[in-house]
Amino acid sequence: MLISIREEFGYGDMMHNFKDYLLLGAEKIIARVDIHYRKLNAELKDFAALKSVFSTKEDASNAISVIVASYYRSARDVEGSFKAGTPLSQIDKTVQVGDETTAEAFEILRKE
């Protein structure tokens, strides 16, 4: 399950599509972000339902959920900016997704 979550979030999937959308603004890409977001949320809920006795595992799972939601909200903000005619150079300066903890969270979940 963890491998599936990591793959759905990473390169070629949600994160990658988010960055492509930021650069290209293509509607088909935001649709892909939606699909990845729904899949990730379902998988993260299933993962959380496993109920670990380790608080670090739960904390890591929650951190990943927050990051996934942050990417999704940012993608929707970018979508609104594109529709409003905001230049890419201006949009790029305002988009910030704090995913510094993602690798650490996945590592905690991998070890447990």
Biopython code that builds the backbone (N, CA, C, O; Angstrom):
import numpy as np
from Bio.PDB.StructureBuilder import StructureBuilder

atoms = [
    (1, "MET", "N", (0.816, -1.183, 0.000)),
    (1, "MET", "CA", (0.000, 0.000, 0.000)),
    (1, "MET", "C", (0.870, 1.261, 0.000)),
    (1, "MET", "O", (0.580, 2.214, -0.723)),
    (2, "LEU", "N", (1.919, 1.268, 0.796)),
    (2, "LEU", "CA", (2.801, 2.427, 0.864)),
    (2, "LEU", "C", (3.455, 2.711, -0.483)),
    (2, "LEU", "O", (3.595, 3.868, -0.877)),
    (3, "ILE", "N", (3.851, 1.665, -1.181)),
    (3, "ILE", "CA", (4.468, 1.844, -2.502)),
    (3, "ILE", "C", (3.477, 2.506, -3.444)),
    (3, "ILE", "O", (3.842, 3.404, -4.203)),
    (4, "SER", "N", (2.254, 2.079, -3.400)),
    (4, "SER", "CA", (1.208, 2.657, -4.249)),
    (4, "SER", "C", (1.001, 4.138, -3.931)),
    (4, "SER", "O", (0.871, 4.951, -4.846)),
    (5, "ILE", "N", (0.967, 4.492, -2.658)),
    (5, "ILE", "CA", (0.801, 5.891, -2.245)),
    (5, "ILE", "C", (1.976, 6.719, -2.749)),
    (5, "ILE", "O", (1.790, 7.797, -3.312)),
    (6, "ARG", "N", (3.172, 6.215, -2.544)),
    (6, "ARG", "CA", (4.369, 6.938, -2.975)),
    (6, "ARG", "C", (4.382, 7.139, -4.489)),
    (6, "ARG", "O", (4.712, 8.224, -4.969)),
    (7, "GLU", "N", (4.026, 6.102, -5.240)),
    (7, "GLU", "CA", (4.017, 6.201, -6.698)),
    (7, "GLU", "C", (2.936, 7.158, -7.184)),
    (7, "GLU", "O", (3.167, 7.932, -8.113)),
    (8, "GLU", "N", (1.777, 7.113, -6.576)),
    (8, "GLU", "CA", (0.666, 7.986, -6.978)),
    (8, "GLU", "C", (1.014, 9.453, -6.734)),
    (8, "GLU", "O", (0.575, 10.333, -7.474)),
    (9, "PHE", "N", (1.798, 9.705, -5.702)),
    (9, "PHE", "CA", (2.169, 11.079, -5.363)),
    (9, "PHE", "C", (3.348, 11.582, -6.188)),
    (9, "PHE", "O", (3.384, 12.757, -6.553)),
    (10, "GLY", "N", (4.292, 10.731, -6.481)),
    (10, "GLY", "CA", (5.582, 11.149, -7.006)),
    (10, "GLY", "C", (5.665, 11.417, -8.487)),
    (10, "GLY", "O", (4.693, 11.824, -9.124)),
    (11, "TYR", "N", (6.850, 11.180, -9.020)),
    (11, "TYR", "CA", (7.178, 11.471, -10.405)),
    (11, "TYR", "C", (6.215, 10.767, -11.348)),
    (11, "TYR", "O", (5.986, 9.564, -11.222)),
    (12, "GLY", "N", (5.660, 11.500, -12.279)),
    (12, "GLY", "CA", (4.737, 10.944, -13.248)),
    (12, "GLY", "C", (3.302, 10.961, -12.772)),
    (12, "GLY", "O", (2.391, 10.637, -13.535)),
    (13, "ASP", "N", (3.086, 11.335, -11.516)),
    (13, "ASP", "CA", (1.737, 11.318, -10.987)),
    (13, "ASP", "C", (1.371, 12.687, -10.419)),
    (13, "ASP", "O", (1.594, 13.692, -11.093)),
    (14, "MET", "N", (0.823, 12.770, -9.220)),
    (14, "MET", "CA", (0.259, 14.028, -8.740)),
    (14, "MET", "C", (1.272, 15.173, -8.739)),
    (14, "MET", "O", (1.005, 16.236, -9.299)),
    (15, "MET", "N", (2.418, 14.964, -8.119)),
    (15, "MET", "CA", (3.399, 16.038, -8.029)),
    (15, "MET", "C", (3.870, 16.460, -9.424)),
    (15, "MET", "O", (3.952, 17.651, -9.725)),
    (16, "HIS", "N", (4.170, 15.496, -10.251)),
    (16, "HIS", "CA", (4.654, 15.756, -11.601)),
    (16, "HIS", "C", (3.580, 16.480, -12.422)),
    (16, "HIS", "O", (3.884, 17.444, -13.125)),
    (17, "ASN", "N", (2.332, 16.020, -12.335)),
    (17, "ASN", "CA", (1.245, 16.662, -13.065)),
    (17, "ASN", "C", (0.988, 18.075, -12.559)),
    (17, "ASN", "O", (0.671, 18.968, -13.345)),
    (18, "PHE", "N", (1.121, 18.280, -11.257)),
    (18, "PHE", "CA", (0.980, 19.620, -10.710)),
    (18, "PHE", "C", (2.006, 20.560, -11.336)),
    (18, "PHE", "O", (1.667, 21.664, -11.763)),
    (19, "LYS", "N", (3.244, 20.124, -11.387)),
    (19, "LYS", "CA", (4.306, 20.963, -11.950)),
    (19, "LYS", "C", (4.086, 21.197, -13.446)),
    (19, "LYS", "O", (4.330, 22.296, -13.945)),
    (20, "ASP", "N", (3.627, 20.168, -14.161)),
    (20, "ASP", "CA", (3.301, 20.338, -15.579)),
    (20, "ASP", "C", (2.167, 21.347, -15.757)),
    (20, "ASP", "O", (2.204, 22.181, -16.662)),
    (21, "TYR", "N", (1.165, 21.264, -14.889)),
    (21, "TYR", "CA", (0.047, 22.188, -14.986)),
    (21, "TYR", "C", (0.518, 23.616, -14.733)),
    (21, "TYR", "O", (0.104, 24.549, -15.421)),
    (22, "LEU", "N", (1.374, 23.772, -13.755)),
    (22, "LEU", "CA", (1.914, 25.096, -13.453)),
    (22, "LEU", "C", (2.636, 25.678, -14.662)),
    (22, "LEU", "O", (2.527, 26.873, -14.935)),
    (23, "LEU", "N", (3.359, 24.854, -15.375)),
    (23, "LEU", "CA", (4.114, 25.316, -16.543)),
    (23, "LEU", "C", (3.262, 25.481, -17.801)),
    (23, "LEU", "O", (3.504, 26.383, -18.603)),
    (24, "LEU", "N", (2.268, 24.614, -17.973)),
    (24, "LEU", "CA", (1.533, 24.579, -19.239)),
    (24, "LEU", "C", (0.094, 25.086, -19.149)),
    (24, "LEU", "O", (-0.436, 25.622, -20.122)),
    (25, "GLY", "N", (-0.530, 24.921, -18.005)),
    (25, "GLY", "CA", (-1.899, 25.386, -17.831)),
    (25, "GLY", "C", (-2.938, 24.619, -18.629)),
    (25, "GLY", "O", (-4.034, 25.132, -18.852)),
    (26, "ALA", "N", (-2.629, 23.410, -19.063)),
    (26, "ALA", "CA", (-3.556, 22.626, -19.882)),
    (26, "ALA", "C", (-4.640, 21.993, -19.008)),
    (26, "ALA", "O", (-4.350, 21.404, -17.967)),
    (27, "GLU", "N", (-5.901, 22.128, -19.454)),
    (27, "GLU", "CA", (-7.034, 21.585, -18.704)),
    (27, "GLU", "C", (-6.926, 20.086, -18.465)),
    (27, "GLU", "O", (-7.316, 19.599, -17.403)),
    (28, "LYS", "N", (-6.404, 19.350, -19.437)),
    (28, "LYS", "CA", (-6.311, 17.895, -19.258)),
    (28, "LYS", "C", (-5.369, 17.534, -18.112)),
    (28, "LYS", "O", (-5.502, 16.472, -17.504)),
    (29, "ILE", "N", (-4.423, 18.415, -17.821)),
    (29, "ILE", "CA", (-3.482, 18.139, -16.735)),
    (29, "ILE", "C", (-4.142, 18.345, -15.384)),
    (29, "ILE", "O", (-3.912, 17.561, -14.463)),
    (30, "ILE", "N", (-4.970, 19.397, -15.242)),
    (30, "ILE", "CA", (-5.647, 19.609, -13.953)),
    (30, "ILE", "C", (-6.611, 18.458, -13.681)),
    (30, "ILE", "O", (-6.844, 18.100, -12.526)),
    (31, "ALA", "N", (-7.165, 17.883, -14.731)),
    (31, "ALA", "CA", (-8.034, 16.715, -14.555)),
    (31, "ALA", "C", (-7.237, 15.540, -13.994)),
    (31, "ALA", "O", (-7.751, 14.774, -13.178)),
    (32, "ARG", "N", (-5.998, 15.396, -14.422)),
    (32, "ARG", "CA", (-5.140, 14.330, -13.892)),
    (32, "ARG", "C", (-4.823, 14.566, -12.423)),
    (32, "ARG", "O", (-4.771, 13.621, -11.636)),
    (33, "VAL", "N", (-4.609, 15.841, -12.049)),
    (33, "VAL", "CA", (-4.357, 16.175, -10.645)),
    (33, "VAL", "C", (-5.561, 15.741, -9.809)),
    (33, "VAL", "O", (-5.400, 15.179, -8.726)),
    (34, "ASP", "N", (-6.771, 16.005, -10.316)),
    (34, "ASP", "CA", (-7.988, 15.581, -9.610)),
    (34, "ASP", "C", (-8.004, 14.075, -9.388)),
    (34, "ASP", "O", (-8.283, 13.607, -8.284)),
    (35, "ILE", "N", (-7.707, 13.327, -10.427)),
    (35, "ILE", "CA", (-7.720, 11.865, -10.340)),
    (35, "ILE", "C", (-6.716, 11.368, -9.309)),
    (35, "ILE", "O", (-7.040, 10.526, -8.472)),
    (36, "HIS", "N", (-5.488, 11.897, -9.373)),
    (36, "HIS", "CA", (-4.453, 11.482, -8.412)),
    (36, "HIS", "C", (-4.844, 11.865, -6.986)),
    (36, "HIS", "O", (-4.614, 11.105, -6.045)),
    (37, "TYR", "N", (-5.433, 13.041, -6.835)),
    (37, "TYR", "CA", (-5.853, 13.491, -5.507)),
    (37, "TYR", "C", (-6.886, 12.536, -4.915)),
    (37, "TYR", "O", (-6.765, 12.134, -3.758)),
    (38, "ARG", "N", (-7.891, 12.173, -5.691)),
    (38, "ARG", "CA", (-8.915, 11.252, -5.203)),
    (38, "ARG", "C", (-8.315, 9.884, -4.852)),
    (38, "ARG", "O", (-8.653, 9.302, -3.821)),
    (39, "LYS", "N", (-7.429, 9.378, -5.707)),
    (39, "LYS", "CA", (-6.797, 8.080, -5.435)),
    (39, "LYS", "C", (-5.951, 8.143, -4.171)),
    (39, "LYS", "O", (-6.012, 7.248, -3.328)),
    (40, "LEU", "N", (-5.161, 9.208, -4.046)),
    (40, "LEU", "CA", (-4.301, 9.339, -2.871)),
    (40, "LEU", "C", (-5.116, 9.441, -1.593)),
    (40, "LEU", "O", (-4.785, 8.803, -0.593)),
    (41, "ASN", "N", (-6.168, 10.230, -1.616)),
    (41, "ASN", "CA", (-6.991, 10.348, -0.414)),
    (41, "ASN", "C", (-7.581, 9.010, -0.014)),
    (41, "ASN", "O", (-7.584, 8.664, 1.167)),
    (42, "ALA", "N", (-8.077, 8.258, -0.975)),
    (42, "ALA", "CA", (-8.646, 6.937, -0.675)),
    (42, "ALA", "C", (-7.575, 6.008, -0.100)),
    (42, "ALA", "O", (-7.819, 5.310, 0.884)),
    (43, "GLU", "N", (-6.385, 5.999, -0.718)),
    (43, "GLU", "CA", (-5.317, 5.127, -0.245)),
    (43, "GLU", "C", (-4.813, 5.545, 1.128)),
    (43, "GLU", "O", (-4.517, 4.693, 1.967)),
    (44, "LEU", "N", (-4.714, 6.847, 1.364)),
    (44, "LEU", "CA", (-4.261, 7.322, 2.670)),
    (44, "LEU", "C", (-5.280, 6.997, 3.760)),
    (44, "LEU", "O", (-4.900, 6.678, 4.886)),
    (45, "LYS", "N", (-6.556, 7.075, 3.439)),
    (45, "LYS", "CA", (-7.583, 6.701, 4.420)),
    (45, "LYS", "C", (-7.498, 5.213, 4.732)),
    (45, "LYS", "O", (-7.610, 4.806, 5.888)),
    (46, "ASP", "N", (-7.301, 4.407, 3.698)),
    (46, "ASP", "CA", (-7.146, 2.961, 3.919)),
    (46, "ASP", "C", (-5.921, 2.681, 4.774)),
    (46, "ASP", "O", (-5.961, 1.849, 5.680)),
    (47, "PHE", "N", (-4.843, 3.375, 4.481)),
    (47, "PHE", "CA", (-3.598, 3.187, 5.224)),
    (47, "PHE", "C", (-3.793, 3.589, 6.683)),
    (47, "PHE", "O", (-3.352, 2.882, 7.590)),
    (48, "ALA", "N", (-4.451, 4.720, 6.907)),
    (48, "ALA", "CA", (-4.680, 5.189, 8.280)),
    (48, "ALA", "C", (-5.577, 4.222, 9.040)),
    (48, "ALA", "O", (-5.471, 4.097, 10.260)),
    (49, "ALA", "N", (-6.454, 3.546, 8.323)),
    (49, "ALA", "CA", (-7.369, 2.602, 8.959)),
    (49, "ALA", "C", (-6.651, 1.366, 9.504)),
    (49, "ALA", "O", (-7.224, 0.613, 10.291)),
    (50, "LEU", "N", (-5.424, 1.158, 9.096)),
    (50, "LEU", "CA", (-4.660, 0.022, 9.600)),
    (50, "LEU", "C", (-4.326, 0.175, 11.081)),
    (50, "LEU", "O", (-3.959, -0.801, 11.734)),
    (51, "LYS", "N", (-4.447, 1.372, 11.609)),
    (51, "LYS", "CA", (-4.288, 1.667, 13.034)),
    (51, "LYS", "C", (-3.004, 1.113, 13.642)),
    (51, "LYS", "O", (-3.001, 0.065, 14.288)),
    (52, "SER", "N", (-1.958, 1.816, 13.426)),
    (52, "SER", "CA", (-0.679, 1.424, 14.015)),
    (52, "SER", "C", (-0.621, 1.846, 15.481)),
    (52, "SER", "O", (-1.271, 2.809, 15.888)),
    (53, "VAL", "N", (0.146, 1.130, 16.248)),
    (53, "VAL", "CA", (0.378, 1.525, 17.631)),
    (53, "VAL", "C", (1.487, 2.575, 17.713)),
    (53, "VAL", "O", (1.727, 3.147, 18.776)),
    (54, "PHE", "N", (2.149, 2.823, 16.611)),
    (54, "PHE", "CA", (3.245, 3.784, 16.582)),
    (54, "PHE", "C", (2.739, 5.163, 16.205)),
    (54, "PHE", "O", (2.186, 5.338, 15.119)),
    (55, "SER", "N", (2.911, 6.130, 17.063)),
    (55, "SER", "CA", (2.445, 7.487, 16.767)),
    (55, "SER", "C", (3.247, 8.085, 15.611)),
    (55, "SER", "O", (2.714, 8.903, 14.861)),
    (56, "THR", "N", (4.521, 7.695, 15.449)),
    (56, "THR", "CA", (5.315, 8.257, 14.359)),
    (56, "THR", "C", (4.727, 7.860, 13.006)),
    (56, "THR", "O", (4.752, 8.647, 12.059)),
    (57, "LYS", "N", (4.205, 6.653, 12.920)),
    (57, "LYS", "CA", (3.590, 6.195, 11.674)),
    (57, "LYS", "C", (2.340, 7.018, 11.379)),
    (57, "LYS", "O", (2.117, 7.440, 10.244)),
    (58, "GLU", "N", (1.532, 7.240, 12.408)),
    (58, "GLU", "CA", (0.331, 8.052, 12.232)),
    (58, "GLU", "C", (0.688, 9.488, 11.879)),
    (58, "GLU", "O", (0.053, 10.100, 11.020)),
    (59, "ASP", "N", (1.707, 10.023, 12.546)),
    (59, "ASP", "CA", (2.151, 11.385, 12.248)),
    (59, "ASP", "C", (2.648, 11.496, 10.813)),
    (59, "ASP", "O", (2.358, 12.474, 10.124)),
    (60, "ALA", "N", (3.394, 10.496, 10.365)),
    (60, "ALA", "CA", (3.916, 10.507, 8.997)),
    (60, "ALA", "C", (2.781, 10.416, 7.987)),
    (60, "ALA", "O", (2.795, 11.114, 6.974)),
    (61, "SER", "N", (1.815, 9.574, 8.252)),
    (61, "SER", "CA", (0.661, 9.437, 7.370)),
    (61, "SER", "C", (-0.109, 10.752, 7.293)),
    (61, "SER", "O", (-0.533, 11.167, 6.215)),
    (62, "ASN", "N", (-0.285, 11.395, 8.426)),
    (62, "ASN", "CA", (-0.968, 12.695, 8.447)),
    (62, "ASN", "C", (-0.180, 13.755, 7.688)),
    (62, "ASN", "O", (-0.763, 14.579, 6.982)),
    (63, "ALA", "N", (1.137, 13.736, 7.830)),
    (63, "ALA", "CA", (1.978, 14.708, 7.117)),
    (63, "ALA", "C", (1.833, 14.546, 5.608)),
    (63, "ALA", "O", (1.752, 15.535, 4.879)),
    (64, "ILE", "N", (1.802, 13.317, 5.144)),
    (64, "ILE", "CA", (1.642, 13.065, 3.708)),
    (64, "ILE", "C", (0.264, 13.541, 3.255)),
    (64, "ILE", "O", (0.141, 14.133, 2.182)),
    (65, "SER", "N", (-0.759, 13.296, 4.043)),
    (65, "SER", "CA", (-2.110, 13.757, 3.706)),
    (65, "SER", "C", (-2.155, 15.274, 3.573)),
    (65, "SER", "O", (-2.790, 15.801, 2.660)),
    (66, "VAL", "N", (-1.491, 15.968, 4.474)),
    (66, "VAL", "CA", (-1.457, 17.433, 4.432)),
    (66, "VAL", "C", (-0.742, 17.915, 3.171)),
    (66, "VAL", "O", (-1.192, 18.862, 2.525)),
    (67, "ILE", "N", (0.357, 17.276, 2.822)),
    (67, "ILE", "CA", (1.111, 17.671, 1.629)),
    (67, "ILE", "C", (0.302, 17.411, 0.364)),
    (67, "ILE", "O", (0.281, 18.246, -0.541)),
    (68, "VAL", "N", (-0.360, 16.266, 0.295)),
    (68, "VAL", "CA", (-1.205, 15.949, -0.863)),
    (68, "VAL", "C", (-2.295, 17.010, -1.006)),
    (68, "VAL", "O", (-2.540, 17.500, -2.108)),
    (69, "ALA", "N", (-2.943, 17.364, 0.090)),
    (69, "ALA", "CA", (-3.995, 18.379, 0.057)),
    (69, "ALA", "C", (-3.438, 19.742, -0.353)),
    (69, "ALA", "O", (-4.098, 20.501, -1.063)),
    (70, "SER", "N", (-2.228, 20.043, 0.094)),
    (70, "SER", "CA", (-1.588, 21.304, -0.268)),
    (70, "SER", "C", (-1.333, 21.395, -1.773)),
    (70, "SER", "O", (-1.579, 22.432, -2.390)),
    (71, "TYR", "N", (-0.843, 20.310, -2.353)),
    (71, "TYR", "CA", (-0.647, 20.275, -3.811)),
    (71, "TYR", "C", (-1.973, 20.468, -4.533)),
    (71, "TYR", "O", (-2.052, 21.202, -5.518)),
    (72, "TYR", "N", (-3.002, 19.811, -4.043)),
    (72, "TYR", "CA", (-4.303, 19.902, -4.695)),
    (72, "TYR", "C", (-4.848, 21.338, -4.622)),
    (72, "TYR", "O", (-5.299, 21.887, -5.627)),
    (73, "ARG", "N", (-4.801, 21.932, -3.437)),
    (73, "ARG", "CA", (-5.273, 23.321, -3.297)),
    (73, "ARG", "C", (-4.472, 24.263, -4.190)),
    (73, "ARG", "O", (-5.037, 25.159, -4.816)),
    (74, "SER", "N", (-3.158, 24.062, -4.249)),
    (74, "SER", "CA", (-2.320, 24.910, -5.095)),
    (74, "SER", "C", (-2.671, 24.738, -6.568)),
    (74, "SER", "O", (-2.694, 25.712, -7.320)),
    (75, "ALA", "N", (-2.943, 23.511, -6.979)),
    (75, "ALA", "CA", (-3.334, 23.265, -8.375)),
    (75, "ALA", "C", (-4.623, 24.010, -8.688)),
    (75, "ALA", "O", (-4.757, 24.595, -9.763)),
    (76, "ARG", "N", (-5.561, 23.994, -7.768)),
    (76, "ARG", "CA", (-6.826, 24.709, -7.976)),
    (76, "ARG", "C", (-6.613, 26.220, -7.981)),
    (76, "ARG", "O", (-7.264, 26.927, -8.751)),
    (77, "ASP", "N", (-5.722, 26.724, -7.144)),
    (77, "ASP", "CA", (-5.390, 28.147, -7.160)),
    (77, "ASP", "C", (-4.766, 28.536, -8.494)),
    (77, "ASP", "O", (-5.103, 29.569, -9.072)),
    (78, "VAL", "N", (-3.863, 27.705, -8.969)),
    (78, "VAL", "CA", (-3.220, 27.956, -10.265)),
    (78, "VAL", "C", (-4.271, 27.949, -11.371)),
    (78, "VAL", "O", (-4.238, 28.788, -12.271)),
    (79, "GLU", "N", (-5.193, 27.010, -11.300)),
    (79, "GLU", "CA", (-6.261, 26.940, -12.299)),
    (79, "GLU", "C", (-7.037, 28.265, -12.342)),
    (79, "GLU", "O", (-7.304, 28.798, -13.420)),
    (80, "GLY", "N", (-7.392, 28.785, -11.177)),
    (80, "GLY", "CA", (-8.104, 30.063, -11.108)),
    (80, "GLY", "C", (-7.286, 31.208, -11.674)),
    (80, "GLY", "O", (-7.818, 32.087, -12.351)),
    (81, "SER", "N", (-6.008, 31.195, -11.398)),
    (81, "SER", "CA", (-5.124, 32.244, -11.917)),
    (81, "SER", "C", (-5.015, 32.184, -13.433)),
    (81, "SER", "O", (-5.045, 33.212, -14.110)),
    (82, "PHE", "N", (-4.886, 30.954, -13.967)),
    (82, "PHE", "CA", (-4.847, 30.805, -15.428)),
    (82, "PHE", "C", (-6.140, 31.315, -16.049)),
    (82, "PHE", "O", (-6.110, 32.035, -17.047)),
    (83, "LYS", "N", (-7.270, 30.947, -15.465)),
    (83, "LYS", "CA", (-8.566, 31.367, -16.000)),
    (83, "LYS", "C", (-8.742, 32.880, -15.919)),
    (83, "LYS", "O", (-9.433, 33.475, -16.745)),
    (84, "ALA", "N", (-8.115, 33.499, -14.921)),
    (84, "ALA", "CA", (-8.194, 34.956, -14.768)),
    (84, "ALA", "C", (-7.210, 35.681, -15.682)),
    (84, "ALA", "O", (-7.199, 36.911, -15.736)),
    (85, "GLY", "N", (-6.381, 34.919, -16.403)),
    (85, "GLY", "CA", (-5.437, 35.521, -17.336)),
    (85, "GLY", "C", (-4.135, 35.980, -16.706)),
    (85, "GLY", "O", (-3.396, 36.763, -17.303)),
    (86, "THR", "N", (-3.851, 35.501, -15.513)),
    (86, "THR", "CA", (-2.610, 35.872, -14.831)),
    (86, "THR", "C", (-1.422, 35.255, -15.572)),
    (86, "THR", "O", (-1.443, 34.065, -15.884)),
    (87, "PRO", "N", (-0.389, 36.049, -15.856)),
    (87, "PRO", "CA", (0.781, 35.497, -16.554)),
    (87, "PRO", "C", (1.488, 34.420, -15.725)),
    (87, "PRO", "O", (1.542, 34.491, -14.497)),
    (88, "LEU", "N", (2.020, 33.433, -16.423)),
    (88, "LEU", "CA", (2.721, 32.328, -15.771)),
    (88, "LEU", "C", (3.831, 32.822, -14.857)),
    (88, "LEU", "O", (4.010, 32.297, -13.758)),
    (89, "SER", "N", (4.571, 33.817, -15.295)),
    (89, "SER", "CA", (5.683, 34.316, -14.475)),
    (89, "SER", "C", (5.194, 34.822, -13.122)),
    (89, "SER", "O", (5.890, 34.672, -12.118)),
    (90, "GLN", "N", (4.016, 35.415, -13.086)),
    (90, "GLN", "CA", (3.451, 35.899, -11.833)),
    (90, "GLN", "C", (2.909, 34.739, -10.992)),
    (90, "GLN", "O", (3.085, 34.720, -9.774)),
    (91, "ILE", "N", (2.256, 33.781, -11.638)),
    (91, "ILE", "CA", (1.724, 32.622, -10.923)),
    (91, "ILE", "C", (2.865, 31.850, -10.275)),
    (91, "ILE", "O", (2.778, 31.462, -9.110)),
    (92, "ASP", "N", (3.930, 31.629, -11.030)),
    (92, "ASP", "CA", (5.062, 30.841, -10.543)),
    (92, "ASP", "C", (5.666, 31.449, -9.279)),
    (92, "ASP", "O", (6.141, 30.720, -8.408)),
    (93, "LYS", "N", (5.652, 32.767, -9.173)),
    (93, "LYS", "CA", (6.229, 33.437, -8.006)),
    (93, "LYS", "C", (5.373, 33.257, -6.756)),
    (93, "LYS", "O", (5.876, 33.350, -5.636)),
    (94, "THR", "N", (4.081, 32.998, -6.948)),
    (94, "THR", "CA", (3.184, 32.911, -5.793)),
    (94, "THR", "C", (2.943, 31.493, -5.306)),
    (94, "THR", "O", (2.465, 31.299, -4.189)),
    (95, "VAL", "N", (3.265, 30.497, -6.127)),
    (95, "VAL", "CA", (2.976, 29.110, -5.756)),
    (95, "VAL", "C", (4.088, 28.556, -4.885)),
    (95, "VAL", "O", (5.259, 28.542, -5.264)),
    (96, "GLN", "N", (3.687, 28.098, -3.705)),
    (96, "GLN", "CA", (4.644, 27.468, -2.802)),
    (96, "GLN", "C", (3.970, 26.279, -2.140)),
    (96, "GLN", "O", (2.955, 26.429, -1.459)),
    (97, "VAL", "N", (4.530, 25.117, -2.340)),
    (97, "VAL", "CA", (4.037, 23.913, -1.694)),
    (97, "VAL", "C", (5.173, 23.383, -0.829)),
    (97, "VAL", "O", (6.220, 22.981, -1.337)),
    (98, "GLY", "N", (4.954, 23.387, 0.475)),
    (98, "GLY", "CA", (5.989, 22.934, 1.400)),
    (98, "GLY", "C", (6.018, 21.421, 1.502)),
    (98, "GLY", "O", (5.283, 20.830, 2.294)),
    (99, "ASP", "N", (6.863, 20.797, 0.703)),
    (99, "ASP", "CA", (6.911, 19.335, 0.720)),
    (99, "ASP", "C", (8.238, 18.808, 1.257)),
    (99, "ASP", "O", (8.655, 17.696, 0.934)),
    (100, "GLU", "N", (8.889, 19.616, 2.075)),
    (100, "GLU", "CA", (10.194, 19.225, 2.616)),
    (100, "GLU", "C", (10.100, 17.967, 3.480)),
    (100, "GLU", "O", (11.052, 17.190, 3.559)),
    (101, "THR", "N", (8.967, 17.773, 4.116)),
    (101, "THR", "CA", (8.825, 16.645, 5.038)),
    (101, "THR", "C", (8.368, 15.365, 4.343)),
    (101, "THR", "O", (8.309, 14.311, 4.976)),
    (102, "THR", "N", (8.042, 15.440, 3.050)),
    (102, "THR", "CA", (7.504, 14.284, 2.347)),
    (102, "THR", "C", (8.450, 13.095, 2.384)),
    (102, "THR", "O", (8.044, 11.996, 2.764)),
    (103, "ALA", "N", (9.691, 13.294, 2.001)),
    (103, "ALA", "CA", (10.656, 12.187, 1.955)),
    (103, "ALA", "C", (10.841, 11.583, 3.345)),
    (103, "ALA", "O", (10.919, 10.364, 3.494)),
    (104, "GLU", "N", (10.909, 12.435, 4.350)),
    (104, "GLU", "CA", (11.078, 11.947, 5.719)),
    (104, "GLU", "C", (9.855, 11.130, 6.158)),
    (104, "GLU", "O", (9.997, 10.083, 6.791)),
    (105, "ALA", "N", (8.671, 11.609, 5.821)),
    (105, "ALA", "CA", (7.447, 10.896, 6.196)),
    (105, "ALA", "C", (7.377, 9.529, 5.518)),
    (105, "ALA", "O", (7.029, 8.535, 6.157)),
    (106, "PHE", "N", (7.708, 9.478, 4.223)),
    (106, "PHE", "CA", (7.712, 8.192, 3.527)),
    (106, "PHE", "C", (8.752, 7.245, 4.121)),
    (106, "PHE", "O", (8.524, 6.037, 4.196)),
    (107, "GLU", "N", (9.880, 7.783, 4.538)),
    (107, "GLU", "CA", (10.920, 6.945, 5.132)),
    (107, "GLU", "C", (10.453, 6.334, 6.456)),
    (107, "GLU", "O", (10.715, 5.163, 6.730)),
    (108, "ILE", "N", (9.763, 7.129, 7.268)),
    (108, "ILE", "CA", (9.224, 6.611, 8.528)),
    (108, "ILE", "C", (8.239, 5.487, 8.267)),
    (108, "ILE", "O", (8.277, 4.451, 8.930)),
    (109, "LEU", "N", (7.343, 5.697, 7.283)),
    (109, "LEU", "CA", (6.354, 4.680, 6.981)),
    (109, "LEU", "C", (6.995, 3.424, 6.385)),
    (109, "LEU", "O", (6.534, 2.310, 6.636)),
    (110, "ARG", "N", (8.040, 3.603, 5.609)),
    (110, "ARG", "CA", (8.729, 2.466, 5.011)),
    (110, "ARG", "C", (9.377, 1.587, 6.071)),
    (110, "ARG", "O", (9.363, 0.360, 5.963)),
    (111, "LYS", "N", (9.943, 2.215, 7.090)),
    (111, "LYS", "CA", (10.660, 1.476, 8.135)),
    (111, "LYS", "C", (9.729, 0.730, 9.078)),
    (111, "LYS", "O", (10.126, -0.270, 9.677)),
    (112, "GLU", "N", (8.506, 1.200, 9.216)),
    (112, "GLU", "CA", (7.602, 0.577, 10.206)),
    (112, "GLU", "C", (6.695, -0.442, 9.580)),
    (112, "GLU", "O", (5.880, -1.052, 10.272)),
]
sb = StructureBuilder()
sb.init_structure("model")
sb.init_model(0)
sb.init_chain("A")
sb.init_seg("    ")
for serial, (resi, resn, name, xyz) in enumerate(atoms, 1):
    if name == "N":
        sb.init_residue(resn, " ", resi, " ")
    sb.init_atom(name, np.array(xyz, "f"), 0.0, 1.0, " ", f" {name:<3s}", serial, name[0])
structure = sb.get_structure()
